[in-house]
């Protein structure tokens, strides 16, 4: 079984956040290895009642490219 690269994890997370939040711009900050998982962090803009806010996220991806955990919070 092949292990995904950091670039693969970035692409998977970027596409996931774009679809989940219905946005175009996703900024990936870091990709770190934690055991068998890659932890991807970054930010994306969201619109709340006509105001744009930054939302930070942390998404855990397993070695097969499956998303195992997501967390989003406002900055």
SULCORTA-V795332 format. One record per residue. N is the residue number from 1. PHI is phi in whole degrees, -180 to 180 (999 if undefined). Layout:
n:N phi:PHI
n:N phi:PHI
//
This chain:
n:1 phi:999
n:2 phi:-83
n:3 phi:-99
n:4 phi:-76
n:5 phi:-89
n:6 phi:-59
n:7 phi:-66
n:8 phi:-63
n:9 phi:-62
n:10 phi:-59
n:11 phi:-66
n:12 phi:-62
n:13 phi:-67
n:14 phi:-59
n:15 phi:-65
n:16 phi:-61
n:17 phi:-67
n:18 phi:-57
n:19 phi:-72
n:20 phi:-66
n:21 phi:-99
n:22 phi:55
n:23 phi:-131
n:24 phi:-102
n:25 phi:-102
n:26 phi:-132
n:27 phi:-111
n:28 phi:-89
n:29 phi:-92
n:30 phi:-141
n:31 phi:-131
n:32 phi:-126
n:33 phi:-88
n:34 phi:-131
n:35 phi:66
n:36 phi:-88
n:37 phi:-115
n:38 phi:-107
n:39 phi:-106
n:40 phi:-111
n:41 phi:-120
n:42 phi:178
n:43 phi:-135
n:44 phi:-150
n:45 phi:-83
n:46 phi:-133
n:47 phi:-112
n:48 phi:-120
n:49 phi:51
n:50 phi:84
n:51 phi:-114
n:52 phi:-90
n:53 phi:-125
n:54 phi:-96
n:55 phi:-119
n:56 phi:-95
n:57 phi:-139
n:58 phi:-136
n:59 phi:-130
n:60 phi:-103
n:61 phi:-120
n:62 phi:-83
n:63 phi:-69
n:64 phi:-97
n:65 phi:93
n:66 phi:-90
n:67 phi:-80
n:68 phi:-107
n:69 phi:-157
n:70 phi:-135
n:71 phi:-147
n:72 phi:-125
n:73 phi:-152
n:74 phi:-74
n:75 phi:-86
//
